[in-house]
């Protein structure tokens, strides 16, 4: 469960890049140096995440609601940016999975990128696996 579709790097590496960018505000060059990856690769990961923030937030909010609607302790607090809100909801979903798993066994911790792959499949870290952006402008000019 550590690989993402059409990616040479493991999900944990991509997740670390997203965390460094979202939480600490590091740019793709600094993250690339920290992770030992090409800057263009890291830039693509971050662009893919940013492009899918709305879809990530929508999908994982629904999953957390379904899994822990009555557990307010599992709901993340609002964050300062849309990217941070999406990351918080991914972490909330991972916590929901851990809570479900720990009911049957000892205490379990689920990294958010595992939850992301479980909740969306191997296409989570790919732009291919998400719906296209919604068009908010009319396709044709208004009639006369």
Number of C-alpha atoms within 10 A of each C-alpha: 12 12 18 20 17 11 15 8 14 14 23 16 16 21 21 15 24 25 18 17 18 21 13 9 11 15 16 24 16 15 22 18 12 12 15 10 15 13 17 12 16 24 17 14 21 21 14 17 24 17 16 22 17 15 16 23 20 13 16 24 20 15 18 23 17 12 16 20 12 10 11 9 11 20 20 19 11 12 13 8 11 15 23 19 20 27 27 21 29 27 24 25 32 25 24 25 23 17 18 15 15 13 10 9 8 8 11 14 14 16 16 22 26 23 22 24 19 15 17 16 15 20 17 22 26 17 17 12 14 16 9 11 10 6 7 6 7 7 7 6 7 6 4 3
